[in-house]
Amino acid sequence: MDFDKELDTRGLNCPLPILRAKKALAELQSGQVLKVVATDPGAVKDFQAFSRQTGHQLLSHSEERKEFTFFMRKK
């Protein structure tokens, strides 16, 4: 998937991945895509809730070798 900015939050625990994603999204234009890589298993539920609460679209998330990758489109 194409993305405009990548954010590495590996090794960080809740709420830091969400807080850093929020800051990164603020720097993007509407419609741009942020890729986030995280290792916190709680990040899946956190990003789903963050998407619902903020209106930013969670395009996809996947898990590979205990790493979670999220793609979010800024509203």
LOMIDREN-486831 format. One record per residue: residue number from 1; z, x, y of N, C-alpha, C in turn. Coordinates in pm, whole numbers, m for minus. Example, Ala and Ser with C-alpha at 12.3 -4.5 7.8 and 13.67 -1.06 7.14 Angstrom:
<pts>
   num     n.pz     n.px     n.py    ca.pz    ca.px    ca.py     c.pz     c.px     c.py
     1      780     1319     m569      780     1230     m450      780     1320     m330
     2      708     1285     m225      714     1367     m106      787     1290        3
</pts>
This chain:
<pts>
   num     n.pz     n.px     n.py    ca.pz    ca.px    ca.py     c.pz     c.px     c.py
     1        0       84     m119        0        0        0        0       89      125
     2      m78       49      222      m81      123      349       46       94      429
     3       93      194      500      211      176      585      196      262      709
     4      272      226      812      264      296      940      376      397      959
     5      487      378      891      601      468      905      677      468      773
     6      731      586      738      810      598      614      951      640      650
     7     1048      580      580     1189      607      604     1254      644      471
     8     1315      761      464     1382      809      344     1532      788      360
     9     1588      696      282     1732      670      289     1799      705      156
    10     1734      790       77     1793      831      m51     1927      898      m27
    11     2025      862     m110     2158      919      m99     2250      845       m4
    12     2196      750       70     2278      672      163     2318      540       99
    13     2441      497      126     2490      370       73     2497      265      182
    14     2508      141      138     2518       26      227     2627       51      331
    15     2605       20      455     2490      m48      515     2387       46      578
    16     2397      177      554     2310      272      624     2160      251      602
    17     2112      222      479     1968      199      466     1917       84      555
    18     1993      m23      563     1954     m137      647     1959      m99      794
    19     2064      m32      835     2077        6      976     1964       99     1019
    20     1929      193      933     1818      285      966     1684      212      965
    21     1668      117      873     1544       38      869     1532      m47      995
    22     1643     m104     1040     1642     m186     1161     1597     m102     1282
    23     1649       21     1291     1611      110     1400     1464      149     1391
    24     1417      178     1269     1277      217     1251     1183      102     1283
    25     1220      m20     1245     1137     m137     1274     1127     m161     1424
    26     1234     m130     1496     1234     m149     1642     1131      m59     1709
    27     1096       51     1644     1000      146     1701      856      110     1667
    28      837       11     1579      703      m30     1538      652     m147     1620
    29      521     m165     1618      458     m280     1683      457     m397     1583
    30      448     m517     1634      440     m635     1549      322     m621     1452
    31      347     m648     1324      243     m641     1223      235     m507     1151
    32      302     m404     1205      300     m275     1138      395     m277     1018
    33      373     m185      925      447     m183      798      534      m59      788
    34      658      m82      746      756       24      723      778       39      573
    35      771      164      524      804      194      385      943      255      384
    36     1032      202      300     1168      254      288     1193      294      143
    37     1244      415      123     1282      461      m10     1434      475      m11
    38     1499      412     m110     1645      411     m118     1690      436     m261
    39     1815      480     m277     1873      498     m410     1991      405     m434
    40     2037      336     m334     2150      243     m346     2103      117     m418
    41     2158       86     m539     2115      m34     m611     2138     m163     m532
    42     2234     m163     m442     2261     m280     m360     2155     m305     m254
    43     2066     m208     m235     1963     m220     m132     1868     m335     m160
    44     1846     m369     m287     1753     m478     m321     1800     m608     m257
    45     1924     m644     m282     1978     m767     m223     1990     m755      m72
    46     2027     m637      m25     2042     m615      120     1910     m636      193
    47     1801     m580      140     1672     m594      208     1619     m737      199
    48     1648     m806       89     1608     m946       79     1680    m1030      184
    49     1810    m1007      198     1888    m1080      298     1845    m1042      440
    50     1821     m915      463     1777     m867      594     1645     m934      633
    51     1555     m945      539     1427    m1010      565     1445    m1156      604
    52     1528    m1226      529     1554    m1369      560     1618    m1385      697
    53     1711    m1299      730     1787    m1312      855     1707    m1272      978
    54     1617    m1175      964     1547    m1122     1081     1405    m1175     1097
    55     1346    m1224      989     1209    m1272      996     1105    m1165      967
    56     1150    m1041      947     1057     m936      905     1019     m964      760
    57      891     m951      727      844     m988      595      862     m874      495
    58      934     m903      386      947     m807      277      823     m824      189
    59      729     m732      203      602     m743      133      616     m716      m16
    60      695     m615      m49      717     m582     m190      835     m488     m204
    61      890     m487     m325      989     m385     m359      971     m350     m506
    62      998     m225     m536      983     m178     m673     1091      m75     m703
    63     1111      m53     m833     1210       46     m876     1144      141     m974
    64     1168      269     m951     1118      371    m1042     1216      486    m1044
    65     1268      518    m1161     1364      628    m1177     1483      617    m1080
    66     1541      501    m1073     1658      475     m989     1631      492     m840
    67     1503      487     m803     1466      485     m661     1399      352     m632
    68     1435      295     m521     1382      165     m479     1291      186     m359
    69     1174      123     m365     1078      135     m255     1053       m4     m199
    70     1064      m16      m68     1045     m143        1      934     m128      104
    71      854     m232      119      754     m236      225      785     m359      310
    72      808     m339      438      842     m448      529      743     m452      643
    73      697     m572      677      609     m590      792      690     m645      908
    74      679     m579     1022      753     m624     1140      696     m756     1189
    75      787     m846     1225      742     m978     1274      681     m967     1411
</pts>
